[in-house]
């Protein structure tokens, strides 16, 4: 039995770290974009500042997940 996760076919029991890392990357990126969009709608400067700070935390998590996935695949730094 298989399921589709983010357009990838994953067979039951074969969920591996690469699929999990890519799922985290897209989830973190979506959170970053949603938080930035929300910060543009807020009129209170202090709330906007807090939302932008939260957005950059999600962006940092995205880069960390991407870095872990690249390290897992052992991609040399010159090719990144």
HUURWO-V12434 format. One line per field, one symbol per residue. psi: psi as a letter, one per 40 degrees, with the letter a starting at -180 (. if undefined). A space follows every 10 residues. Layout:
BEGIN
psi->???
END
This chain:
BEGIN
psi->hiihhfehhh ihefhidddd dddddddddd dddddddddd dhdhdddddd dddddddddd dddddddddd ddefhidde.
END
